[in-house]
């Protein structure tokens, strides 16, 4: 990430391309993506709530970015694109200010959708909206594209 390429509040660097994100994934395990208003909103009480029941969860809901062993030698670019694309509907469904950001942390459990709940969170960087657009384009180019995980269609 280019330290000069920062979010408007100056809090974190910003990942500016899908290739840059792939480079981060290739550099080591343990990255997650979270779609929210950002660390400033999430970290004061670092836990999520179940939307259905309102239950307080023991960490922040996040999607792991590490490729699974079964992914084999398939392109990491497609893996990263899918991980972003799967939840790209959240700004439309929850709040237009919701955006993806990268973090490192420890899993504290699983949420109601079997997603990791991460605590001891260390913010890494924002993901620029252009990266999400790149991810969407990458998925569309696949022979069997799929839509995001949007329960409300």
TORMIGU-137440 format. One line per field, with one value per atom (N, C-alpha, C): residue number from 1; residue in one letter; atom name; z, x, y. Coordinates in Angstrom, 3 decimals. Example, Ala and Ser with C-alpha at 12.3 -4.5 7.8 and 13.67 -1.06 7.14 Angstrom:
# residues 2
resi = c(1|1|1|2|2|2)
resn = c(a|a|a|s|s|s)
name = c(N|CA|C|N|CA|C)
up = c(7.800|7.800|7.800|7.080|7.140|7.870)
east = c(13.190|12.300|13.200|12.850|13.670|12.900)
north = c(-5.690|-4.500|-3.300|-2.250|-1.060|0.030)
//
This chain:
# residues 153
resi = c(1|1|1|2|2|2|3|3|3|4|4|4|5|5|5|6|6|6|7|7|7|8|8|8|9|9|9|10|10|10|11|11|11|12|12|12|13|13|13|14|14|14|15|15|15|16|16|16|17|17|17|18|18|18|19|19|19|20|20|20|21|21|21|22|22|22|23|23|23|24|24|24|25|25|25|26|26|26|27|27|27|28|28|28|29|29|29|30|30|30|31|31|31|32|32|32|33|33|33|34|34|34|35|35|35|36|36|36|37|37|37|38|38|38|39|39|39|40|40|40|41|41|41|42|42|42|43|43|43|44|44|44|45|45|45|46|46|46|47|47|47|48|48|48|49|49|49|50|50|50|51|51|51|52|52|52|53|53|53|54|54|54|55|55|55|56|56|56|57|57|57|58|58|58|59|59|59|60|60|60|61|61|61|62|62|62|63|63|63|64|64|64|65|65|65|66|66|66|67|67|67|68|68|68|69|69|69|70|70|70|71|71|71|72|72|72|73|73|73|74|74|74|75|75|75|76|76|76|77|77|77|78|78|78|79|79|79|80|80|80|81|81|81|82|82|82|83|83|83|84|84|84|85|85|85|86|86|86|87|87|87|88|88|88|89|89|89|90|90|90|91|91|91|92|92|92|93|93|93|94|94|94|95|95|95|96|96|96|97|97|97|98|98|98|99|99|99|100|100|100|101|101|101|102|102|102|103|103|103|104|104|104|105|105|105|106|106|106|107|107|107|108|108|108|109|109|109|110|110|110|111|111|111|112|112|112|113|113|113|114|114|114|115|115|115|116|116|116|117|117|117|118|118|118|119|119|119|120|120|120|121|121|121|122|122|122|123|123|123|124|124|124|125|125|125|126|126|126|127|127|127|128|128|128|129|129|129|130|130|130|131|131|131|132|132|132|133|133|133|134|134|134|135|135|135|136|136|136|137|137|137|138|138|138|139|139|139|140|140|140|141|141|141|142|142|142|143|143|143|144|144|144|145|145|145|146|146|146|147|147|147|148|148|148|149|149|149|150|150|150|151|151|151|152|152|152|153|153|153)
resn = c(x|x|x|x|x|x|x|x|x|x|x|x|x|x|x|x|x|x|x|x|x|x|x|x|x|x|x|x|x|x|x|x|x|x|x|x|x|x|x|x|x|x|x|x|x|x|x|x|x|x|x|x|x|x|x|x|x|x|x|x|x|x|x|x|x|x|x|x|x|x|x|x|x|x|x|x|x|x|x|x|x|x|x|x|x|x|x|x|x|x|x|x|x|x|x|x|x|x|x|x|x|x|x|x|x|x|x|x|x|x|x|x|x|x|x|x|x|x|x|x|x|x|x|x|x|x|x|x|x|x|x|x|x|x|x|x|x|x|x|x|x|x|x|x|x|x|x|x|x|x|x|x|x|x|x|x|x|x|x|x|x|x|x|x|x|x|x|x|x|x|x|x|x|x|x|x|x|x|x|x|x|x|x|x|x|x|x|x|x|x|x|x|x|x|x|x|x|x|x|x|x|x|x|x|x|x|x|x|x|x|x|x|x|x|x|x|x|x|x|x|x|x|x|x|x|x|x|x|x|x|x|x|x|x|x|x|x|x|x|x|x|x|x|x|x|x|x|x|x|x|x|x|x|x|x|x|x|x|x|x|x|x|x|x|x|x|x|x|x|x|x|x|x|x|x|x|x|x|x|x|x|x|x|x|x|x|x|x|x|x|x|x|x|x|x|x|x|x|x|x|x|x|x|x|x|x|x|x|x|x|x|x|x|x|x|x|x|x|x|x|x|x|x|x|x|x|x|x|x|x|x|x|x|x|x|x|x|x|x|x|x|x|x|x|x|x|x|x|x|x|x|x|x|x|x|x|x|x|x|x|x|x|x|x|x|x|x|x|x|x|x|x|x|x|x|x|x|x|x|x|x|x|x|x|x|x|x|x|x|x|x|x|x|x|x|x|x|x|x|x|x|x|x|x|x|x|x|x|x|x|x|x|x|x|x|x|x|x|x|x|x|x|x|x|x|x|x|x|x|x|x|x|x|x|x|x|x|x|x|x|x|x|x|x|x|x|x|x|x|x|x|x|x|x|x|x|x|x|x)
name = c(N|CA|C|N|CA|C|N|CA|C|N|CA|C|N|CA|C|N|CA|C|N|CA|C|N|CA|C|N|CA|C|N|CA|C|N|CA|C|N|CA|C|N|CA|C|N|CA|C|N|CA|C|N|CA|C|N|CA|C|N|CA|C|N|CA|C|N|CA|C|N|CA|C|N|CA|C|N|CA|C|N|CA|C|N|CA|C|N|CA|C|N|CA|C|N|CA|C|N|CA|C|N|CA|C|N|CA|C|N|CA|C|N|CA|C|N|CA|C|N|CA|C|N|CA|C|N|CA|C|N|CA|C|N|CA|C|N|CA|C|N|CA|C|N|CA|C|N|CA|C|N|CA|C|N|CA|C|N|CA|C|N|CA|C|N|CA|C|N|CA|C|N|CA|C|N|CA|C|N|CA|C|N|CA|C|N|CA|C|N|CA|C|N|CA|C|N|CA|C|N|CA|C|N|CA|C|N|CA|C|N|CA|C|N|CA|C|N|CA|C|N|CA|C|N|CA|C|N|CA|C|N|CA|C|N|CA|C|N|CA|C|N|CA|C|N|CA|C|N|CA|C|N|CA|C|N|CA|C|N|CA|C|N|CA|C|N|CA|C|N|CA|C|N|CA|C|N|CA|C|N|CA|C|N|CA|C|N|CA|C|N|CA|C|N|CA|C|N|CA|C|N|CA|C|N|CA|C|N|CA|C|N|CA|C|N|CA|C|N|CA|C|N|CA|C|N|CA|C|N|CA|C|N|CA|C|N|CA|C|N|CA|C|N|CA|C|N|CA|C|N|CA|C|N|CA|C|N|CA|C|N|CA|C|N|CA|C|N|CA|C|N|CA|C|N|CA|C|N|CA|C|N|CA|C|N|CA|C|N|CA|C|N|CA|C|N|CA|C|N|CA|C|N|CA|C|N|CA|C|N|CA|C|N|CA|C|N|CA|C|N|CA|C|N|CA|C|N|CA|C|N|CA|C|N|CA|C|N|CA|C|N|CA|C|N|CA|C|N|CA|C|N|CA|C|N|CA|C|N|CA|C|N|CA|C|N|CA|C|N|CA|C|N|CA|C|N|CA|C|N|CA|C|N|CA|C|N|CA|C|N|CA|C|N|CA|C|N|CA|C|N|CA|C|N|CA|C|N|CA|C|N|CA|C|N|CA|C|N|CA|C|N|CA|C|N|CA|C|N|CA|C|N|CA|C)
up = c(0.000|0.000|0.000|-0.782|-0.841|0.328|1.192|2.371|1.976|0.782|0.341|-0.068|-0.380|-0.812|0.416|1.082|2.350|2.194|3.111|3.123|3.522|3.271|3.536|4.977|5.938|7.337|7.724|6.844|7.113|8.051|8.351|9.310|8.791|7.581|7.079|5.618|5.169|3.733|3.003|1.698|0.885|-0.172|-0.286|-1.356|-2.611|-3.663|-4.848|-6.050|-5.986|-7.125|-6.632|-7.458|-7.124|-7.083|-7.962|-7.939|-6.641|-6.138|-4.868|-3.731|-3.738|-2.722|-2.831|-4.046|-4.249|-3.705|-3.905|-3.359|-1.847|-1.197|0.263|0.710|-0.025|0.322|0.144|-0.890|-1.171|-0.170|0.519|1.434|2.785|3.080|4.345|4.745|5.607|6.010|7.075|7.285|8.421|8.117|6.845|6.515|6.439|6.858|6.774|6.116|5.529|5.036|5.836|6.219|6.946|6.199|6.058|5.427|6.543|6.747|7.813|7.590|8.592|8.535|8.815|9.271|9.468|10.901|11.119|12.460|13.491|13.080|14.037|14.628|13.861|14.341|15.036|14.629|15.117|16.362|16.493|17.525|18.931|19.135|20.532|21.341|20.711|21.423|20.551|20.286|19.138|19.094|18.774|18.529|17.610|16.933|16.046|16.764|16.167|16.648|15.551|15.963|15.031|14.571|13.264|12.739|13.090|13.127|13.380|14.842|15.763|17.183|18.024|17.496|18.275|19.258|19.259|20.189|19.944|21.034|20.979|20.673|19.702|19.309|19.876|20.076|20.728|19.808|18.780|17.869|16.695|15.781|14.580|13.478|12.828|11.672|10.556|9.986|8.905|8.016|6.801|5.861|5.735|5.896|5.752|4.293|4.088|2.732|2.369|3.340|3.030|2.117|1.049|0.156|0.887|0.725|1.325|0.566|1.256|0.583|-0.663|-0.647|-1.801|-3.033|-2.840|-3.971|-4.906|-4.341|-5.145|-5.817|-7.092|-7.825|-8.693|-8.389|-9.118|-8.811|-9.688|-9.498|-8.205|-7.441|-6.215|-6.537|-7.731|-8.164|-8.163|-8.649|-8.682|-7.262|-6.424|-5.021|-4.359|-4.484|-3.863|-4.424|-5.735|-6.367|-5.803|-5.661|-5.123|-3.684|-2.870|-1.469|-1.368|-2.252|-2.243|-2.829|-3.927|-4.629|-3.767|-2.981|-2.205|-1.299|-0.779|0.149|-0.383|-1.678|-2.275|-2.228|-1.887|-1.774|-0.465|0.508|1.836|1.834|1.047|1.052|0.581|-0.352|-0.825|0.212|0.939|1.897|3.257|3.739|5.113|5.181|4.475|4.587|3.456|2.685|1.546|1.970|3.259|3.765|4.123|4.129|4.419|3.306|3.704|2.721|3.286|2.414|2.883|3.407|4.471|4.992|5.445|5.410|5.771|7.226|7.834|9.221|9.466|10.538|11.073|12.480|12.949|14.288|14.567|15.691|16.092|16.085|15.629|15.623|17.043|17.421|18.753|18.708|17.516|17.363|15.978|15.821|14.544|14.779|13.793|13.867|13.339|13.297|12.885|11.422|10.585|9.195|9.025|10.134|10.187|9.787|9.845|9.535|10.750|10.513|11.649|12.416|13.726|14.598|15.100|14.749|14.981|16.121|17.033|18.098|18.053|18.939|18.897|17.494|17.020|15.642|15.450|14.362|13.919|12.522|12.370|11.039|10.131|8.877|7.901|6.841|6.274|5.236|4.654|4.024|3.288|1.956|1.387|0.024|-0.814|-1.789|-2.640|-3.407|-3.629|-4.408|-5.806|-6.365|-7.682|-7.623|-6.465|-6.308|-6.326|-5.699|-5.713|-7.145|-7.884|-9.291|-10.112|-9.852|-10.522|-10.193|-8.917|-8.489|-9.192|-9.264|-9.947|-11.423|-12.072|-13.478|-13.644|-12.714|-12.763|-12.655|-11.768|-11.595|-12.839|-13.407|-14.620|-15.776|-15.852|-16.932|-16.782|-15.633|-15.430|-16.224|-16.555|-17.372|-16.655|-15.331|-14.529|-13.456|-13.831|-12.804|-11.823|-10.659|-9.623|-9.033|-8.309|-7.690|-6.269|-5.638|-4.238|-3.317|-2.106|-1.115|-0.487|-1.270|-0.843|-0.565|0.702|1.073|0.568|0.334|-0.027|-1.528|-2.295|-3.745|-4.292)
east = c(0.839|0.000|0.877|0.496|1.230|0.784|1.731|1.396|0.845|1.200|0.698|-0.767|-1.233|-2.615|-3.450|-3.960|-4.672|-6.147|-6.931|-8.350|-8.512|-9.685|-9.874|-9.599|-9.819|-9.587|-8.121|-7.317|-5.906|-5.593|-6.584|-6.394|-5.525|-5.794|-5.145|-4.771|-3.767|-3.495|-4.651|-4.686|-5.756|-5.176|-5.743|-5.390|-6.071|-5.284|-5.809|-6.083|-5.728|-5.995|-6.158|-6.803|-6.976|-5.611|-4.705|-3.367|-2.633|-2.815|-2.194|-2.754|-4.060|-4.665|-4.105|-3.975|-3.416|-1.992|-1.219|0.134|0.144|-0.795|-0.902|-1.256|-2.165|-2.562|-1.397|-0.618|0.512|1.654|1.671|2.778|2.651|1.510|1.365|-0.082|-0.363|-1.747|-2.262|-3.566|-4.173|-4.921|-5.196|-5.971|-7.458|-8.250|-9.706|-10.201|-11.385|-12.049|-13.336|-13.604|-14.829|-15.506|-16.805|-17.617|-18.334|-17.978|-18.590|-18.268|-18.550|-18.201|-16.715|-16.033|-14.593|-14.174|-12.865|-12.346|-12.777|-12.906|-13.314|-14.687|-15.552|-16.886|-16.904|-16.018|-16.051|-15.214|-14.096|-13.137|-13.430|-14.233|-14.519|-15.159|-15.943|-16.542|-16.450|-15.260|-15.019|-15.846|-17.114|-17.950|-19.089|-19.611|-20.748|-22.006|-23.136|-24.443|-25.091|-25.774|-26.550|-27.741|-27.888|-28.981|-30.359|-30.492|-31.789|-32.221|-31.311|-31.685|-31.194|-30.203|-29.605|-28.559|-28.261|-27.272|-25.889|-25.221|-23.846|-22.927|-22.038|-21.137|-19.736|-18.932|-17.630|-16.507|-16.837|-15.837|-16.523|-15.717|-16.242|-16.436|-17.596|-17.830|-16.892|-16.198|-15.268|-15.144|-14.690|-14.477|-12.991|-12.578|-11.164|-10.738|-9.544|-9.022|-7.987|-7.550|-6.593|-7.252|-6.555|-7.066|-7.041|-8.074|-8.170|-7.282|-6.803|-5.936|-6.573|-7.889|-8.551|-8.520|-8.201|-8.131|-6.983|-5.983|-4.866|-4.082|-3.769|-2.973|-3.829|-5.108|-5.972|-5.518|-5.847|-5.367|-5.878|-4.946|-5.286|-6.123|-5.966|-6.750|-8.243|-8.596|-10.014|-10.516|-9.688|-10.063|-10.373|-9.461|-9.634|-10.867|-11.054|-12.218|-13.513|-13.564|-14.783|-15.038|-13.997|-14.176|-14.730|-14.317|-14.867|-16.276|-16.455|-17.741|-18.874|-18.572|-19.615|-20.405|-19.767|-20.451|-20.578|-20.394|-20.447|-21.841|-22.849|-24.213|-24.433|-23.547|-23.785|-23.981|-23.234|-23.527|-24.953|-25.467|-26.847|-27.866|-27.568|-28.512|-28.495|-27.304|-27.186|-27.089|-26.108|-25.823|-24.853|-25.128|-24.268|-22.850|-22.655|-21.316|-20.482|-21.095|-20.378|-19.376|-18.153|-17.115|-16.165|-15.418|-14.531|-13.206|-12.731|-11.393|-10.730|-9.417|-8.614|-8.209|-8.115|-7.682|-6.964|-6.225|-5.643|-6.216|-6.308|-6.816|-6.862|-7.479|-7.634|-9.103|-9.371|-10.753|-11.186|-12.345|-12.903|-14.092|-14.493|-15.651|-16.228|-17.447|-18.167|-19.506|-19.915|-21.190|-22.327|-23.528|-24.708|-24.672|-23.856|-23.691|-22.391|-21.855|-20.601|-19.388|-19.531|-18.419|-17.502|-16.212|-15.318|-15.692|-15.564|-15.708|-14.308|-13.800|-12.400|-12.272|-11.326|-11.024|-9.529|-9.068|-7.678|-7.355|-8.224|-8.182|-7.099|-6.361|-5.365|-5.773|-6.257|-6.611|-5.378|-5.576|-4.483|-4.677|-5.870|-6.107|-7.501|-7.900|-9.162|-8.989|-10.078|-10.087|-10.860|-10.192|-10.788|-11.980|-13.026|-14.170|-13.783|-12.708|-12.251|-11.827|-11.337|-10.930|-12.168|-13.231|-14.487|-15.022|-14.928|-15.357|-14.493|-13.183|-12.294|-12.694|-13.018|-13.424|-14.711|-15.669|-16.928|-16.677|-15.798|-15.474|-14.785|-13.902|-13.211|-14.214|-15.174|-16.188|-17.060|-17.431|-18.268|-17.565|-16.241|-15.476|-15.406|-15.725|-15.638|-16.718|-16.467|-17.424|-18.742|-18.703|-19.913|-19.972|-20.276|-20.303|-21.452|-21.338|-22.366|-22.608|-23.685|-24.017|-23.513|-23.602|-23.195|-24.135|-23.699|-24.488|-25.543|-26.518|-27.554|-28.821|-29.189|-30.368|-31.670|-31.664|-32.911|-33.066|-32.142|-32.190|-32.352)
north = c(-1.180|0.000|1.234|2.147|3.403|4.270|4.590|5.394|6.762|7.240|8.544|8.463|7.273|7.089|6.759|7.777|7.597|7.930|7.426|7.753|9.219|9.804|11.224|11.643|10.769|11.128|10.970|10.384|10.198|9.047|8.208|7.121|5.984|5.521|4.312|4.491|3.726|3.702|3.021|3.161|2.602|1.680|0.483|-0.443|0.080|0.316|0.987|0.112|-1.185|-2.068|-3.503|-4.301|-5.717|-6.405|-6.028|-6.615|-6.275|-5.068|-4.692|-5.551|-5.781|-6.648|-8.058|-8.577|-9.914|-9.971|-8.907|-8.861|-8.950|-8.281|-8.362|-9.780|-10.420|-11.786|-12.752|-12.535|-13.418|-13.222|-12.083|-11.786|-12.483|-13.056|-13.771|-13.921|-14.891|-15.177|-14.207|-14.303|-13.614|-12.335|-12.048|-10.850|-11.173|-10.192|-10.272|-9.000|-9.077|-7.873|-7.711|-6.480|-6.148|-5.022|-5.116|-4.080|-3.327|-2.083|-1.286|0.183|0.998|2.422|2.628|1.595|1.666|1.435|1.377|1.105|2.135|3.386|4.422|4.119|3.466|3.111|1.750|0.846|-0.532|-0.793|-0.113|-0.500|-0.009|1.018|1.383|0.257|-0.599|-1.734|-2.952|-3.454|-4.327|-5.602|-5.449|-6.615|-6.225|-7.218|-7.040|-7.480|-7.171|-7.641|-8.468|-9.498|-10.303|-9.463|-9.275|-8.455|-9.023|-10.334|-10.953|-10.846|-11.163|-11.235|-10.071|-9.325|-8.243|-8.720|-10.026|-10.576|-9.973|-9.628|-9.132|-10.315|-10.169|-11.240|-10.974|-12.008|-11.830|-11.345|-10.615|-10.075|-9.404|-8.897|-8.252|-9.285|-9.249|-10.117|-9.691|-10.640|-10.346|-11.576|-11.355|-12.457|-12.728|-13.981|-14.294|-14.151|-13.646|-13.492|-14.551|-15.348|-16.409|-17.434|-17.796|-18.834|-20.177|-20.944|-22.268|-23.255|-24.288|-25.275|-25.889|-26.104|-26.716|-25.814|-24.515|-23.586|-23.976|-24.649|-25.147|-24.032|-24.244|-23.266|-22.342|-22.287|-21.351|-19.919|-18.980|-17.602|-16.950|-16.399|-15.683|-14.444|-13.920|-12.748|-13.074|-14.251|-14.642|-14.892|-15.505|-15.710|-14.370|-13.425|-12.103|-11.402|-11.505|-10.871|-11.447|-12.743|-13.372|-12.930|-12.875|-12.491|-11.066|-10.181|-8.821|-8.791|-9.497|-9.489|-10.059|-11.077|-11.755|-10.814|-9.782|-8.882|-7.451|-7.296|-5.951|-5.327|-6.107|-5.575|-4.801|-4.939|-4.358|-2.834|-2.061|-0.616|-0.297|-1.074|-0.857|-1.305|-2.380|-2.947|-2.271|-1.894|-1.397|0.117|0.667|2.098|2.434|3.439|3.772|4.148|4.456|4.799|3.568|2.390|1.145|0.889|0.530|0.232|-0.817|-1.480|-2.549|-2.012|-2.674|-2.379|-3.661|-3.663|-4.829|-4.774|-5.943|-6.019|-7.337|-7.345|-8.574|-8.736|-9.948|-10.194|-11.680|-12.007|-13.405|-13.774|-14.976|-15.440|-15.775|-15.237|-15.465|-16.418|-16.814|-17.679|-17.518|-18.014|-17.932|-17.274|-16.471|-15.782|-16.630|-16.075|-16.835|-17.289|-16.654|-17.089|-17.878|-18.364|-19.115|-18.267|-16.954|-16.065|-15.939|-15.730|-15.515|-14.251|-14.335|-13.171|-12.870|-11.704|-11.382|-10.376|-10.634|-9.684|-9.388|-8.526|-8.047|-7.525|-6.663|-6.176|-5.125|-5.305|-4.336|-3.867|-2.630|-2.129|-2.089|-2.455|-2.477|-1.414|-1.301|-0.308|-0.386|0.702|0.749|0.035|-0.415|-0.933|0.078|0.654|1.674|1.103|1.889|1.405|0.909|1.439|0.961|-0.495|-0.949|-2.349|-3.243|-2.794|-3.556|-3.629|-2.527|-2.530|-3.496|-3.519|-4.475|-5.904|-6.146|-7.485|-7.898|-6.984|-7.287|-7.621|-6.859|-7.109|-8.465|-8.808|-10.106|-11.249|-11.114|-12.163|-12.266|-11.143|-11.138|-11.842|-11.753|-12.399|-13.915|-14.448|-15.895|-16.611|-17.872|-18.614|-18.873|-18.906|-19.096|-18.013|-16.777|-15.719|-15.951|-15.367|-15.492|-14.119|-14.010|-12.730|-12.676|-11.493|-11.375|-12.159|-12.393|-13.132|-12.232|-11.858|-10.937|-11.716|-11.856|-12.643|-12.034|-10.732|-10.056|-9.892|-10.473|-10.481|-9.154)
//
